[in-house]
Amino acid sequence: MSVPHGKCYYQKSVYVSRPPDSKLTKRIVERIVEVELKHQFSVVLSYELRPFNKILSVSNDATAHIRGARYPVMTVISWAEAWPDVSPEKLQTAKTVSTELLNIVLSGENNPTAADILGYGNYCKLSSEPRLPEWVYAELVTAYSER
């Protein structure tokens, strides 16, 4: 996914044990439409479906990556604000919406533990110039403006 410079982004992800079913997908899509209209957000929620046969052929202690039959699910919420006009309220709304959407996703799981849903996702736009990923920008701006 490309994240163009000049917008605010908030990203959050969890892991789940199975792809979404049709009822869950309907709830997610309906809520995304409501949120986009109400808050002028652009919302992406994606499931990364993986080839588990290959992933699970490598033992857990062979690399630092946690292995298991888990699918990463990620939200990316963006909106048209840029420094110095970043609203802390808009950022908080993005965080709340992201958590709400991922809670809908997690409602399809059978009593997941924190270890089941947490992990590391390495999602970053490649660039020839060193810079922070854009989705961190809004949080950094808010922290800086509170000094």
N, CA, C and O atoms as a GROMACS GRO file, in nm:
protein
  588
    1MET      N    1   0.084  -0.117   0.000
    1MET     CA    2   0.000   0.000   0.000
    1MET      C    3   0.089   0.123   0.000
    1MET      O    4   0.185   0.132   0.077
    2SER      N    5   0.058   0.218  -0.085
    2SER     CA    6   0.133   0.342  -0.091
    2SER      C    7   0.071   0.444   0.003
    2SER      O    8  -0.052   0.456   0.010
    3VAL      N    9   0.154   0.516   0.075
    3VAL     CA   10   0.105   0.620   0.164
    3VAL      C   11   0.167   0.754   0.123
    3VAL      O   12   0.279   0.785   0.164
    4PRO      N   13   0.095   0.832   0.043
    4PRO     CA   14   0.150   0.958  -0.008
    4PRO      C   15   0.185   1.056   0.104
    4PRO      O   16   0.118   1.062   0.207
    5HIS      N   17   0.289   1.132   0.081
    5HIS     CA   18   0.334   1.234   0.175
    5HIS      C   19   0.231   1.347   0.180
    5HIS      O   20   0.167   1.377   0.080
    6GLY      N   21   0.215   1.410   0.297
    6GLY     CA   22   0.130   1.526   0.309
    6GLY      C   23  -0.004   1.501   0.375
    6GLY      O   24  -0.083   1.594   0.388
    7LYS      N   25  -0.033   1.378   0.416
    7LYS     CA   26  -0.155   1.346   0.488
    7LYS      C   27  -0.118   1.295   0.627
    7LYS      O   28  -0.002   1.268   0.656
    8CYS      N   29  -0.220   1.281   0.710
    8CYS     CA   30  -0.201   1.218   0.840
    8CYS      C   31  -0.245   1.072   0.828
    8CYS      O   32  -0.340   1.040   0.757
    9TYR      N   33  -0.173   0.984   0.898
    9TYR     CA   34  -0.202   0.841   0.895
    9TYR      C   35  -0.201   0.786   1.037
    9TYR      O   36  -0.123   0.829   1.122
   10TYR      N   37  -0.289   0.690   1.060
   10TYR     CA   38  -0.283   0.612   1.183
   10TYR      C   39  -0.297   0.466   1.143
   10TYR      O   40  -0.389   0.430   1.070
   11GLN      N   41  -0.205   0.382   1.189
   11GLN     CA   42  -0.204   0.241   1.156
   11GLN      C   43  -0.208   0.159   1.282
   11GLN      O   44  -0.146   0.194   1.382
   12LYS      N   45  -0.281   0.047   1.277
   12LYS     CA   46  -0.286  -0.045   1.390
   12LYS      C   47  -0.315  -0.183   1.332
   12LYS      O   48  -0.387  -0.196   1.233
   13SER      N   49  -0.260  -0.287   1.395
   13SER     CA   50  -0.286  -0.421   1.344
   13SER      C   51  -0.297  -0.522   1.456
   13SER      O   52  -0.252  -0.500   1.568
   14VAL      N   53  -0.358  -0.635   1.422
   14VAL     CA   54  -0.370  -0.750   1.512
   14VAL      C   55  -0.351  -0.875   1.426
   14VAL      O   56  -0.345  -0.868   1.304
   15TYR      N   57  -0.342  -0.989   1.493
   15TYR     CA   58  -0.338  -1.117   1.424
   15TYR      C   59  -0.465  -1.195   1.456
   15TYR      O   60  -0.518  -1.185   1.566
   16VAL      N   61  -0.512  -1.271   1.358
   16VAL     CA   62  -0.629  -1.357   1.378
   16VAL      C   63  -0.597  -1.496   1.324
   16VAL      O   64  -0.501  -1.515   1.250
   17SER      N   65  -0.679  -1.592   1.362
   17SER     CA   66  -0.654  -1.731   1.324
   17SER      C   67  -0.722  -1.773   1.195
   17SER      O   68  -0.693  -1.880   1.141
   18ARG      N   69  -0.813  -1.690   1.144
   18ARG     CA   70  -0.885  -1.730   1.021
   18ARG      C   71  -0.931  -1.606   0.945
   18ARG      O   72  -0.944  -1.497   1.001
   19PRO      N   73  -0.954  -1.624   0.814
   19PRO     CA   74  -1.006  -1.512   0.734
   19PRO      C   75  -1.148  -1.475   0.780
   19PRO      O   76  -1.212  -1.554   0.849
   20PRO      N   77  -1.197  -1.358   0.741
   20PRO     CA   78  -1.330  -1.316   0.787
   20PRO      C   79  -1.441  -1.396   0.719
   20PRO      O   80  -1.427  -1.440   0.605
   21ASP      N   81  -1.552  -1.413   0.791
   21ASP     CA   82  -1.670  -1.472   0.729
   21ASP      C   83  -1.758  -1.361   0.674
   21ASP      O   84  -1.729  -1.243   0.694
   22SER      N   85  -1.865  -1.396   0.606
   22SER     CA   86  -1.948  -1.296   0.539
   22SER      C   87  -2.018  -1.201   0.637
   22SER      O   88  -2.033  -1.083   0.607
   23LYS      N   89  -2.062  -1.250   0.753
   23LYS     CA   90  -2.128  -1.163   0.851
   23LYS      C   91  -2.031  -1.060   0.908
   23LYS      O   92  -2.066  -0.943   0.922
   24LEU      N   93  -1.911  -1.104   0.939
   24LEU     CA   94  -1.810  -1.013   0.990
   24LEU      C   95  -1.772  -0.910   0.885
   24LEU      O   96  -1.758  -0.792   0.915
   25THR      N   97  -1.755  -0.954   0.763
   25THR     CA   98  -1.720  -0.863   0.653
   25THR      C   99  -1.828  -0.757   0.635
   25THR      O  100  -1.797  -0.640   0.614
   26LYS      N  101  -1.953  -0.796   0.643
   26LYS     CA  102  -2.064  -0.700   0.629
   26LYS      C  103  -2.058  -0.595   0.739
   26LYS      O  104  -2.073  -0.476   0.712
   27ARG      N  105  -2.036  -0.638   0.864
   27ARG     CA  106  -2.026  -0.542   0.976
   27ARG      C  107  -1.911  -0.445   0.956
   27ARG      O  108  -1.924  -0.325   0.981
   28ILE      N  109  -1.797  -0.498   0.913
   28ILE     CA  110  -1.679  -0.415   0.893
   28ILE      C  111  -1.704  -0.311   0.784
   28ILE      O  112  -1.676  -0.193   0.803
   29VAL      N  113  -1.756  -0.356   0.670
   29VAL     CA  114  -1.780  -0.265   0.557
   29VAL      C  115  -1.881  -0.157   0.594
   29VAL      O  116  -1.861  -0.040   0.564
   30GLU      N  117  -1.990  -0.195   0.660
   30GLU     CA  118  -2.091  -0.097   0.700
   30GLU      C  119  -2.031   0.008   0.794
   30GLU      O  120  -2.059   0.127   0.780
   31ARG      N  121  -1.948  -0.035   0.888
   31ARG     CA  122  -1.888   0.060   0.983
   31ARG      C  123  -1.787   0.151   0.914
   31ARG      O  124  -1.779   0.270   0.945
   32ILE      N  125  -1.709   0.097   0.822
   32ILE     CA  126  -1.614   0.180   0.747
   32ILE      C  127  -1.686   0.289   0.670
   32ILE      O  128  -1.642   0.404   0.670
   33VAL      N  129  -1.795   0.255   0.604
   33VAL     CA  130  -1.872   0.354   0.528
   33VAL      C  131  -1.923   0.465   0.621
   33VAL      O  132  -1.913   0.583   0.588
   34GLU      N  133  -1.978   0.427   0.737
   34GLU     CA  134  -2.026   0.527   0.834
   34GLU      C  135  -1.914   0.620   0.879
   34GLU      O  136  -1.930   0.742   0.883
   35VAL      N  137  -1.801   0.560   0.913
   35VAL     CA  138  -1.687   0.637   0.964
   35VAL      C  139  -1.632   0.734   0.859
   35VAL      O  140  -1.605   0.850   0.888
   36GLU      N  141  -1.618   0.685   0.736
   36GLU     CA  142  -1.565   0.772   0.630
   36GLU      C  143  -1.655   0.892   0.606
   36GLU      O  144  -1.607   1.004   0.586
   37LEU      N  145  -1.785   0.870   0.608
   37LEU     CA  146  -1.878   0.981   0.586
   37LEU      C  147  -1.880   1.077   0.704
   37LEU      O  148  -1.881   1.199   0.685
   38LYS      N  149  -1.880   1.024   0.825
   38LYS     CA  150  -1.892   1.109   0.944
   38LYS      C  151  -1.766   1.190   0.973
   38LYS      O  152  -1.774   1.306   1.013
   39HIS      N  153  -1.648   1.128   0.952
   39HIS     CA  154  -1.523   1.191   0.996
   39HIS      C  155  -1.431   1.237   0.883
   39HIS      O  156  -1.323   1.289   0.910
   40GLN      N  157  -1.473   1.219   0.759
   40GLN     CA  158  -1.390   1.252   0.643
   40GLN      C  159  -1.255   1.180   0.648
   40GLN      O  160  -1.150   1.238   0.620
   41PHE      N  161  -1.260   1.052   0.685
   41PHE     CA  162  -1.144   0.965   0.686
   41PHE      C  163  -1.143   0.881   0.559
   41PHE      O  164  -1.247   0.859   0.497
   42SER      N  165  -1.026   0.835   0.523
   42SER     CA  166  -1.014   0.727   0.426
   42SER      C  167  -0.967   0.607   0.508
   42SER      O  168  -0.863   0.612   0.573
   43VAL      N  169  -1.044   0.498   0.504
   43VAL     CA  170  -1.016   0.383   0.589
   43VAL      C  171  -0.986   0.261   0.504
   43VAL      O  172  -1.061   0.228   0.412
   44VAL      N  173  -0.876   0.195   0.536
   44VAL     CA  174  -0.841   0.067   0.473
   44VAL      C  175  -0.829  -0.035   0.585
   44VAL      O  176  -0.762  -0.012   0.685
   45LEU      N  177  -0.895  -0.149   0.567
   45LEU     CA  178  -0.878  -0.261   0.657
   45LEU      C  179  -0.841  -0.380   0.569
   45LEU      O  180  -0.917  -0.416   0.479
   46SER      N  181  -0.726  -0.439   0.595
   46SER     CA  182  -0.683  -0.548   0.507
   46SER      C  183  -0.641  -0.670   0.586
   46SER      O  184  -0.582  -0.661   0.693
   47TYR      N  185  -0.673  -0.786   0.530
   47TYR     CA  186  -0.627  -0.915   0.579
   47TYR      C  187  -0.513  -0.957   0.488
   47TYR      O  188  -0.526  -0.954   0.365
   48GLU      N  189  -0.401  -0.996   0.546
   48GLU     CA  190  -0.290  -1.047   0.467
   48GLU      C  191  -0.297  -1.200   0.471
   48GLU      O  192  -0.261  -1.262   0.571
   49LEU      N  193  -0.343  -1.258   0.362
   49LEU     CA  194  -0.355  -1.404   0.356
   49LEU      C  195  -0.220  -1.461   0.314
   49LEU      O  196  -0.163  -1.418   0.214
   50ARG      N  197  -0.171  -1.556   0.390
   50ARG     CA  198  -0.034  -1.606   0.374
   50ARG      C  199  -0.031  -1.754   0.336
   50ARG      O  200  -0.125  -1.829   0.366
   51PRO      N  201   0.077  -1.796   0.270
   51PRO     CA  202   0.096  -1.939   0.237
   51PRO      C  203   0.153  -2.014   0.358
   51PRO      O  204   0.275  -2.024   0.372
   52PHE      N  205   0.067  -2.065   0.443
   52PHE     CA  206   0.112  -2.126   0.567
   52PHE      C  207   0.199  -2.249   0.548
   52PHE      O  208   0.284  -2.278   0.632
   53ASN      N  209   0.180  -2.323   0.438
   53ASN     CA  210   0.264  -2.442   0.416
   53ASN      C  211   0.412  -2.404   0.418
   53ASN      O  212   0.492  -2.474   0.479
   54LYS      N  213   0.447  -2.296   0.352
   54LYS     CA  214   0.586  -2.252   0.347
   54LYS      C  215   0.630  -2.193   0.481
   54LYS      O  216   0.737  -2.226   0.532
   55ILE      N  217   0.548  -2.106   0.537
   55ILE     CA  218   0.583  -2.040   0.664
   55ILE      C  219   0.605  -2.142   0.774
   55ILE      O  220   0.702  -2.132   0.849
   56LEU      N  221   0.518  -2.239   0.785
   56LEU     CA  222   0.526  -2.336   0.894
   56LEU      C  223   0.629  -2.446   0.869
   56LEU      O  224   0.651  -2.531   0.955
   57SER      N  225   0.692  -2.445   0.750
   57SER     CA  226   0.798  -2.543   0.722
   57SER      C  227   0.929  -2.503   0.790
   57SER      O  228   1.023  -2.583   0.794
   58VAL      N  229   0.937  -2.381   0.842
   58VAL     CA  230   1.056  -2.332   0.912
   58VAL      C  231   1.025  -2.335   1.062
   58VAL      O  232   0.918  -2.290   1.105
   59SER      N  233   1.116  -2.388   1.141
   59SER     CA  234   1.090  -2.400   1.285
   59SER      C  235   1.087  -2.263   1.353
   59SER      O  236   1.147  -2.167   1.305
   60ASN      N  237   1.017  -2.256   1.464
   60ASN     CA  238   1.002  -2.131   1.538
   60ASN      C  239   1.134  -2.071   1.584
   60ASN      O  240   1.146  -1.949   1.592
   61ASP      N  241   1.232  -2.155   1.614
   61ASP     CA  242   1.359  -2.101   1.662
   61ASP      C  243   1.459  -2.072   1.551
   61ASP      O  244   1.574  -2.036   1.580
   62ALA      N  245   1.420  -2.086   1.427
   62ALA     CA  246   1.513  -2.062   1.315
   62ALA      C  247   1.532  -1.913   1.286
   62ALA      O  248   1.637  -1.874   1.235
   63THR      N  249   1.434  -1.832   1.315
   63THR     CA  250   1.443  -1.688   1.290
   63THR      C  251   1.377  -1.613   1.405
   63THR      O  252   1.316  -1.674   1.493
   64ALA      N  253   1.390  -1.482   1.403
   64ALA     CA  254   1.328  -1.399   1.507
   64ALA      C  255   1.178  -1.383   1.485
   64ALA      O  256   1.107  -1.345   1.578
   65HIS      N  257   1.129  -1.411   1.366
   65HIS     CA  258   0.988  -1.393   1.334
   65HIS      C  259   0.904  -1.500   1.403
   65HIS      O  260   0.940  -1.618   1.402
   66ILE      N  261   0.793  -1.459   1.462
   66ILE     CA  262   0.702  -1.554   1.526
   66ILE      C  263   0.629  -1.631   1.416
   66ILE      O  264   0.571  -1.571   1.326
   67ARG      N  265   0.634  -1.762   1.424
   67ARG     CA  266   0.568  -1.844   1.322
   67ARG      C  267   0.439  -1.901   1.380
   67ARG      O  268   0.432  -1.935   1.498
   68GLY      N  269   0.339  -1.911   1.296
   68GLY     CA  270   0.212  -1.969   1.337
   68GLY      C  271   0.111  -1.943   1.228
   68GLY      O  272   0.131  -1.860   1.140
   69ALA      N  273   0.003  -2.015   1.235
   69ALA     CA  274  -0.104  -1.999   1.136
   69ALA      C  275  -0.190  -1.880   1.177
   69ALA      O  276  -0.303  -1.895   1.224
   70ARG      N  277  -0.134  -1.760   1.158
   70ARG     CA  278  -0.203  -1.636   1.196
   70ARG      C  279  -0.202  -1.541   1.077
   70ARG      O  280  -0.105  -1.532   1.003
   71TYR      N  281  -0.311  -1.470   1.061
   71TYR     CA  282  -0.323  -1.369   0.955
   71TYR      C  283  -0.311  -1.229   1.015
   71TYR      O  284  -0.383  -1.198   1.109
   72PRO      N  285  -0.222  -1.145   0.963
   72PRO     CA  286  -0.221  -1.006   1.008
   72PRO      C  287  -0.341  -0.931   0.949
   72PRO      O  288  -0.374  -0.946   0.832
   73VAL      N  289  -0.404  -0.852   1.032
   73VAL     CA  290  -0.513  -0.765   0.988
   73VAL      C  291  -0.472  -0.623   1.026
   73VAL      O  292  -0.439  -0.596   1.141
   74MET      N  293  -0.475  -0.533   0.930
   74MET     CA  294  -0.425  -0.398   0.953
   74MET      C  295  -0.528  -0.294   0.913
   74MET      O  296  -0.596  -0.307   0.811
   75THR      N  297  -0.539  -0.190   0.994
   75THR     CA  298  -0.616  -0.073   0.956
   75THR      C  299  -0.518   0.041   0.927
   75THR      O  300  -0.418   0.057   0.997
   76VAL      N  301  -0.548   0.117   0.824
   76VAL     CA  302  -0.476   0.241   0.797
   76VAL      C  303  -0.584   0.347   0.777
   76VAL      O  304  -0.666   0.337   0.686
   77ILE      N  305  -0.582   0.447   0.862
   77ILE     CA  306  -0.679   0.556   0.853
   77ILE      C  307  -0.601   0.681   0.816
   77ILE      O  308  -0.502   0.715   0.880
   78SER      N  309  -0.648   0.750   0.712
   78SER     CA  310  -0.581   0.873   0.671
   78SER      C  311  -0.682   0.986   0.662
   78SER      O  312  -0.802   0.964   0.644
   79TRP      N  313  -0.629   1.107   0.674
   79TRP     CA  314  -0.713   1.226   0.660
   79TRP      C  315  -0.627   1.342   0.614
   79TRP      O  316  -0.505   1.342   0.632
   80ALA      N  317  -0.693   1.440   0.555
   80ALA     CA  318  -0.622   1.552   0.492
   80ALA      C  319  -0.593   1.663   0.592
   80ALA      O  320  -0.665   1.763   0.598
   81GLU      N  321  -0.490   1.646   0.668
   81GLU     CA  322  -0.437   1.750   0.757
   81GLU      C  323  -0.286   1.741   0.748
   81GLU      O  324  -0.231   1.634   0.725
   82ALA      N  325  -0.220   1.851   0.767
   82ALA     CA  326  -0.074   1.850   0.767
   82ALA      C  327  -0.025   1.951   0.870
   82ALA      O  328  -0.098   2.042   0.908
   83TRP      N  329   0.097   1.934   0.913
   83TRP     CA  330   0.158   2.023   1.009
   83TRP      C  331   0.152   2.166   0.959
   83TRP      O  332   0.184   2.188   0.843
   84PRO      N  333   0.114   2.264   1.038
   84PRO     CA  334   0.092   2.257   1.183
   84PRO      C  335  -0.055   2.242   1.221
   84PRO      O  336  -0.090   2.266   1.336
   85ASP      N  337  -0.139   2.203   1.129
   85ASP     CA  338  -0.283   2.201   1.153
   85ASP      C  339  -0.337   2.064   1.192
   85ASP      O  340  -0.452   2.033   1.161
   86VAL      N  341  -0.258   1.982   1.259
   86VAL     CA  342  -0.303   1.850   1.299
   86VAL      C  343  -0.386   1.861   1.426
   86VAL      O  344  -0.341   1.915   1.527
   87SER      N  345  -0.507   1.810   1.419
   87SER     CA  346  -0.599   1.816   1.531
   87SER      C  347  -0.579   1.695   1.624
   87SER      O  348  -0.592   1.582   1.579
   88PRO      N  349  -0.548   1.718   1.752
   88PRO     CA  350  -0.537   1.605   1.846
   88PRO      C  351  -0.669   1.527   1.857
   88PRO      O  352  -0.668   1.406   1.880
   89GLU      N  353  -0.781   1.596   1.842
   89GLU     CA  354  -0.911   1.530   1.848
   89GLU      C  355  -0.929   1.435   1.730
   89GLU      O  356  -0.982   1.325   1.747
   90LYS      N  357  -0.885   1.477   1.611
   90LYS     CA  358  -0.898   1.393   1.492
   90LYS      C  359  -0.809   1.268   1.508
   90LYS      O  360  -0.851   1.158   1.472
   91LEU      N  361  -0.688   1.286   1.562
   91LEU     CA  362  -0.601   1.172   1.586
   91LEU      C  363  -0.665   1.076   1.686
   91LEU      O  364  -0.661   0.954   1.665
   92GLN      N  365  -0.722   1.127   1.793
   92GLN     CA  366  -0.788   1.041   1.892
   92GLN      C  367  -0.906   0.967   1.830
   92GLN      O  368  -0.928   0.850   1.860
   93THR      N  369  -0.980   1.035   1.743
   93THR     CA  370  -1.092   0.969   1.674
   93THR      C  371  -1.040   0.856   1.585
   93THR      O  372  -1.101   0.749   1.581
   94ALA      N  373  -0.929   0.879   1.515
   94ALA     CA  374  -0.871   0.775   1.430
   94ALA      C  375  -0.830   0.654   1.514
   94ALA      O  376  -0.854   0.540   1.474
   95LYS      N  377  -0.770   0.677   1.631
   95LYS     CA  378  -0.731   0.568   1.720
   95LYS      C  379  -0.853   0.490   1.767
   95LYS      O  380  -0.852   0.367   1.769
   96THR      N  381  -0.958   0.562   1.804
   96THR     CA  382  -1.080   0.499   1.853
   96THR      C  383  -1.145   0.415   1.744
   96THR      O  384  -1.186   0.302   1.768
   97VAL      N  385  -1.152   0.472   1.624
   97VAL     CA  386  -1.214   0.401   1.511
   97VAL      C  387  -1.132   0.276   1.476
   97VAL      O  388  -1.189   0.170   1.452
   98SER      N  389  -1.001   0.288   1.474
   98SER     CA  390  -0.915   0.175   1.443
   98SER      C  391  -0.936   0.062   1.544
   98SER      O  392  -0.951  -0.054   1.506
   99THR      N  393  -0.938   0.097   1.672
   99THR     CA  394  -0.961  -0.003   1.777
   99THR      C  395  -1.098  -0.067   1.760
   99THR      O  396  -1.112  -0.188   1.775
  100GLU      N  397  -1.199   0.014   1.731
  100GLU     CA  398  -1.335  -0.040   1.712
  100GLU      C  399  -1.339  -0.140   1.596
  100GLU      O  400  -1.396  -0.248   1.609
  101LEU      N  401  -1.278  -0.103   1.483
  101LEU     CA  402  -1.279  -0.193   1.367
  101LEU      C  403  -1.205  -0.323   1.398
  101LEU      O  404  -1.252  -0.431   1.362
  102LEU      N  405  -1.091  -0.313   1.463
  102LEU     CA  406  -1.016  -0.435   1.495
  102LEU      C  407  -1.088  -0.518   1.602
  102LEU      O  408  -1.072  -0.640   1.604
  103ASN      N  409  -1.165  -0.455   1.690
  103ASN     CA  410  -1.246  -0.532   1.784
  103ASN      C  411  -1.356  -0.609   1.712
  103ASN      O  412  -1.391  -0.720   1.753
  104ILE      N  413  -1.411  -0.551   1.605
  104ILE     CA  414  -1.509  -0.624   1.523
  104ILE      C  415  -1.440  -0.747   1.463
  104ILE      O  416  -1.495  -0.857   1.466
  105VAL      N  417  -1.320  -0.727   1.409
  105VAL     CA  418  -1.243  -0.838   1.352
  105VAL      C  419  -1.220  -0.945   1.459
  105VAL      O  420  -1.242  -1.064   1.433
  106LEU      N  421  -1.177  -0.903   1.578
  106LEU     CA  422  -1.146  -0.999   1.685
  106LEU      C  423  -1.270  -1.067   1.741
  106LEU      O  424  -1.259  -1.171   1.806
  107SER      N  425  -1.388  -1.011   1.717
  107SER     CA  426  -1.510  -1.075   1.766
  107SER      C  427  -1.534  -1.210   1.697
  107SER      O  428  -1.613  -1.290   1.745
  108GLY      N  429  -1.466  -1.235   1.587
  108GLY     CA  430  -1.476  -1.363   1.518
  108GLY      C  431  -1.381  -1.469   1.573
  108GLY      O  432  -1.384  -1.583   1.528
  109GLU      N  433  -1.298  -1.432   1.669
  109GLU     CA  434  -1.202  -1.525   1.728
  109GLU      C  435  -1.261  -1.593   1.851
  109GLU      O  436  -1.354  -1.541   1.913
  110ASN      N  437  -1.208  -1.709   1.885
  110ASN     CA  438  -1.253  -1.782   2.004
  110ASN      C  439  -1.160  -1.753   2.121
  110ASN      O  440  -1.056  -1.818   2.136
  111ASN      N  441  -1.196  -1.655   2.205
  111ASN     CA  442  -1.120  -1.620   2.326
  111ASN      C  443  -0.970  -1.604   2.302
  111ASN      O  444  -0.890  -1.676   2.362
  112PRO      N  445  -0.931  -1.510   2.216
  112PRO     CA  446  -0.787  -1.493   2.192
  112PRO      C  447  -0.716  -1.433   2.313
  112PRO      O  448  -0.773  -1.351   2.385
  113THR      N  449  -0.593  -1.474   2.333
  113THR     CA  450  -0.510  -1.415   2.438
  113THR      C  451  -0.431  -1.301   2.375
  113THR      O  452  -0.429  -1.287   2.253
  114ALA      N  453  -0.366  -1.220   2.458
  114ALA     CA  454  -0.282  -1.111   2.406
  114ALA      C  455  -0.172  -1.167   2.317
  114ALA      O  456  -0.139  -1.106   2.215
  115ALA      N  457  -0.115  -1.281   2.353
  115ALA     CA  458  -0.008  -1.342   2.272
  115ALA      C  459  -0.061  -1.387   2.136
  115ALA      O  460   0.014  -1.387   2.038
  116ASP      N  461  -0.189  -1.426   2.129
  116ASP     CA  462  -0.247  -1.469   2.002
  116ASP      C  463  -0.261  -1.355   1.902
  116ASP      O  464  -0.246  -1.375   1.782
  117ILE      N  465  -0.290  -1.235   1.952
  117ILE     CA  466  -0.324  -1.125   1.860
  117ILE      C  467  -0.212  -1.026   1.838
  117ILE      O  468  -0.220  -0.941   1.750
  118LEU      N  469  -0.105  -1.035   1.919
  118LEU     CA  470   0.005  -0.940   1.905
  118LEU      C  471   0.116  -0.997   1.819
  118LEU      O  472   0.135  -1.119   1.812
  119GLY      N  473   0.190  -0.909   1.755
  119GLY     CA  474   0.304  -0.951   1.675
  119GLY      C  475   0.367  -0.830   1.610
  119GLY      O  476   0.331  -0.716   1.639
  120TYR      N  477   0.459  -0.856   1.524
  120TYR     CA  478   0.533  -0.749   1.458
  120TYR      C  479   0.497  -0.747   1.310
  120TYR      O  480   0.506  -0.850   1.242
  121GLY      N  481   0.456  -0.632   1.260
  121GLY     CA  482   0.432  -0.614   1.118
  121GLY      C  483   0.530  -0.513   1.063
  121GLY      O  484   0.544  -0.405   1.120
  122ASN      N  485   0.595  -0.543   0.956
  122ASN     CA  486   0.694  -0.453   0.900
  122ASN      C  487   0.636  -0.390   0.773
  122ASN      O  488   0.672  -0.427   0.662
  123TYR      N  489   0.547  -0.295   0.792
  123TYR     CA  490   0.483  -0.227   0.680
  123TYR      C  491   0.542  -0.088   0.669
  123TYR      O  492   0.515  -0.002   0.754
  124CYS      N  493   0.619  -0.063   0.567
  124CYS     CA  494   0.680   0.068   0.550
  124CYS      C  495   0.702   0.093   0.402
  124CYS      O  496   0.747   0.004   0.330
  125LYS      N  497   0.672   0.213   0.357
  125LYS     CA  498   0.698   0.252   0.220
  125LYS      C  499   0.849   0.262   0.202
  125LYS      O  500   0.918   0.326   0.280
  126LEU      N  501   0.900   0.197   0.098
  126LEU     CA  502   1.043   0.204   0.071
  126LEU      C  503   1.076   0.340   0.012
  126LEU      O  504   1.001   0.392  -0.071
  127SER      N  505   1.187   0.396   0.053
  127SER     CA  506   1.227   0.528   0.006
  127SER      C  507   1.378   0.534   0.004
  127SER      O  508   1.446   0.471   0.085
  128SER      N  509   1.432   0.611  -0.091
  128SER     CA  510   1.576   0.626  -0.098
  128SER      C  511   1.627   0.725   0.007
  128SER      O  512   1.746   0.727   0.037
  129GLU      N  513   1.538   0.806   0.062
  129GLU     CA  514   1.580   0.900   0.165
  129GLU      C  515   1.528   0.855   0.301
  129GLU      O  516   1.411   0.819   0.314
  130PRO      N  517   1.614   0.857   0.404
  130PRO     CA  518   1.570   0.811   0.536
  130PRO      C  519   1.467   0.907   0.595
  130PRO      O  520   1.489   1.028   0.601
  131ARG      N  521   1.354   0.851   0.638
  131ARG     CA  522   1.251   0.931   0.703
  131ARG      C  523   1.158   0.838   0.778
  131ARG      O  524   1.158   0.717   0.755
  132LEU      N  525   1.081   0.894   0.866
  132LEU     CA  526   0.986   0.813   0.942
  132LEU      C  527   0.869   0.772   0.855
  132LEU      O  528   0.831   0.845   0.764
  133PRO      N  529   0.810   0.655   0.881
  133PRO     CA  530   0.689   0.619   0.809
  133PRO      C  531   0.580   0.724   0.832
  133PRO      O  532   0.566   0.774   0.944
  134GLU      N  533   0.506   0.757   0.729
  134GLU     CA  534   0.407   0.864   0.739
  134GLU      C  535   0.300   0.838   0.844
  134GLU      O  536   0.247   0.934   0.902
  135TRP      N  537   0.267   0.712   0.871
  135TRP     CA  538   0.158   0.687   0.966
  135TRP      C  539   0.197   0.724   1.109
  135TRP      O  540   0.110   0.735   1.195
  136VAL      N  541   0.324   0.743   1.135
  136VAL     CA  542   0.368   0.786   1.267
  136VAL      C  543   0.361   0.938   1.280
  136VAL      O  544   0.361   0.991   1.390
  137TYR      N  545   0.354   1.005   1.167
  137TYR     CA  546   0.363   1.150   1.162
  137TYR      C  547   0.263   1.219   1.255
  137TYR      O  548   0.302   1.307   1.333
  138ALA      N  549   0.137   1.181   1.248
  138ALA     CA  550   0.035   1.248   1.329
  138ALA      C  551   0.066   1.235   1.478
  138ALA      O  552   0.047   1.331   1.553
  139GLU      N  553   0.111   1.121   1.522
  139GLU     CA  554   0.142   1.104   1.664
  139GLU      C  555   0.263   1.188   1.704
  139GLU      O  556   0.264   1.247   1.812
  140LEU      N  557   0.364   1.194   1.618
  140LEU     CA  558   0.482   1.274   1.650
  140LEU      C  559   0.447   1.422   1.656
  140LEU      O  560   0.494   1.494   1.744
  141VAL      N  561   0.364   1.467   1.563
  141VAL     CA  562   0.326   1.608   1.560
  141VAL      C  563   0.248   1.642   1.686
  141VAL      O  564   0.269   1.747   1.746
  142THR      N  565   0.158   1.554   1.726
  142THR     CA  566   0.079   1.579   1.847
  142THR      C  567   0.170   1.584   1.969
  142THR      O  568   0.156   1.673   2.053
  143ALA      N  569   0.264   1.491   1.981
  143ALA     CA  570   0.355   1.490   2.095
  143ALA      C  571   0.441   1.616   2.095
  143ALA      O  572   0.465   1.674   2.201
  144TYR      N  573   0.487   1.658   1.979
  144TYR     CA  574   0.572   1.777   1.970
  144TYR      C  575   0.493   1.902   2.007
  144TYR      O  576   0.545   1.990   2.075
  145SER      N  577   0.368   1.910   1.961
  145SER     CA  578   0.289   2.030   1.987
  145SER      C  579   0.250   2.043   2.133
  145SER      O  580   0.212   2.152   2.177
  146GLU      N  581   0.257   1.936   2.209
  146GLU     CA  582   0.222   1.939   2.352
  146GLU      C  583   0.339   1.984   2.439
  146GLU      O  584   0.322   1.998   2.560
  147ARG      N  585   0.456   2.006   2.381
  147ARG     CA  586   0.574   2.049   2.459
  147ARG      C  587   0.559   2.190   2.511
  147ARG      O  588   0.648   2.241   2.578
   0.00000   0.00000   0.00000
